[in-house]
């Protein structure tokens, strides 16, 4: 799975502590959260998963849950909301924006740009500049 590969690389093969990976995943999650989890947002993420090709890499239970919940007008349950947001983070990490935010947090913390952690635009800029480097020059893996 794509997300498992990124997490395994970030946590075990490089010198990135698990707390930083969790912080980066939380920033990706914050970039997804709007206010209410509506059916139109869920349909948007289903389409994004299909376009990026991660739909068939998701577990069958996650796909079934997304398809079932898209019939609800609004998700009110906090437990269901957290489960759906975890699935949406997996989908978002398959896009350039999600990868850029993820690696932007890691680069910002490693470089000491802690004030940039509050700005999603700055994280995307740092992440895209990191992802555009040749793999030999990348320090995070």
GIRA-V882549 format. One record per residue. N is the residue number from 1. D_CENTER is the distance of its C-alpha to the mean C-alpha in whole Angstrom. Layout:
# GIRA-V882549
n: (N	N)
d_center: (D_CENTER	D_CENTER)
This chain:
# GIRA-V882549
n: (1	2	3	4	5	6	7	8	9	10	11	12	13	14	15	16	17	18	19	20	21	22	23	24	25	26	27	28	29	30	31	32	33	34	35	36	37	38	39	40	41	42	43	44	45	46	47	48	49	50	51	52	53	54	55	56	57	58	59	60	61	62	63	64	65	66	67	68	69	70	71	72	73	74	75	76	77	78	79	80	81	82	83	84	85	86	87	88	89	90	91	92	93	94	95	96	97	98	99	100	101	102	103	104	105	106	107	108	109	110	111	112	113	114	115	116	117	118	119	120	121	122	123	124	125	126	127	128	129	130	131	132	133	134	135	136	137	138	139	140	141)
d_center: (14	11	8	12	13	10	11	15	15	14	15	19	20	19	20	17	18	15	15	14	11	11	11	8	6	8	8	5	6	9	9	8	11	14	18	18	17	19	20	19	15	15	17	15	12	15	16	13	12	16	16	13	15	12	14	17	15	14	16	19	19	16	17	20	19	17	20	22	20	20	24	24	24	22	20	22	22	19	19	18	16	14	14	13	10	9	9	7	4	6	7	4	4	7	8	10	8	5	7	9	8	7	10	12	12	13	16	17	17	19	21	22	21	20	21	18	15	16	16	13	15	16	13	12	16	16	13	14	18	16	15	18	20	22	21	24	23	20	20	17	17)
